[in-house]
């Protein structure tokens, strides 16, 4: 027997259909350089994932975002653990590094990277990591503050090995906060990637958008934006949600 879908799903699907229909109707009365239709945009969106000419740019942006999120988690988590394990460093981390990274303008990192480094992968990853560090640091530091002290003391009664306590007790307890930082970082990472690629890259979706702007190619701009939405949703469904279920079950 086929399960019936709840009415909110039908309402959401109907809204999407109406939005696409409205888009098509508005685009009919406008020139292509102002607004491209859904069919042309959809064809270009498909090309971003299958055409070798565009696929390299899509993969470049995706790899940069994934690498940046992993590095930001490692650096932010490392700083949070340092402040927790070495009390003398707590003021430096939470009252020095955290406010600095949290308040430094995103566009400032992008401009500095464009001045300091040659256009390419390193400059883009540098910008993304610098901007994502405070999100990861704040999330993981909050998780460390809320650790069950009695459970930690019980763990110490079984072993005095800090690496063992970290691997078997602290990290599993911190996973909800790590996954929260991962979810936030992955979403923000895509927004940052485009800005950074606009200012200092010769590849990626942001570079494609910049090149499309110079030729008034609205189709490519819209397709690149939708590609980011597709990649974000795919990353959440295929990577982040399975990890959340995996650690929720432990």
C-alpha positions, 0 to 999 in steps of 0.5 A: 500500500502506498503511503499518503503524503501529508498535506504540507508536502503537497502545499510545498510542491504546489508552491514550487510549481507556482513559483516556476510558473510565475518565473516563466510568465515574468521572463516571457515579457523580459529580454534574456539579459534581464531575466532568463526563463526556467528552461534555459536556466535549467539547461545551464544548471544541468551543464554545470554538473555534466559539461566538462567545461563547467564541471571543473568550476563546480568541483573547484568550488565544492572542494574548497568549501569542504576543505575549508569547513574541515580546516575551520573545524580543526582550528576552531576545535583546537583553540576551544580545547586549548582554552579548556585544557590550558587555563592560562590560554583561556583569556587569549582564546576567548577574549582575544582570538574569538572577538578578533575573528568574529568581528573582522569583516568578511570582505576584509579577508577577501581583499587582503587575500587578493593582495597577499596571495596569487589567485587560486585555491590557497587564497580562497581557502584562506578567506573561508577558513578565517571567516568560519573559525569563530563559528566553529570555536564558539560552538565547540567551546559551548559544548565543552562548557556543558560537558557532564562533569560527573561523567568526566570524573567517572571517566577519569576514575577508569583512566588518567590518559588524556588522549584516551579520555578525549577519544572515548568520552569528550569527543562523543559528548561534543559531537552534537556541537561539532555537527552544529558547527559543521552544519553552520559552516557548510552553509556559510562556506558557500556564501563566502566562497562566491565572494572570495572567488569574485575577488581572487580566483580563476576557477569556481562558480564565483568566477563563472558568475563574474565572467557572466556579469561582464557579458550580461549572461543572466542565465549562467548567474542564475544557474550558478546560484541554483547550483549552490542551492543544489550542492548545499542540500545534497551536502546536508542530505548525503553527509551531515544528516547521516552523520547526525543519525550515526552519532544520535544512535550511539 
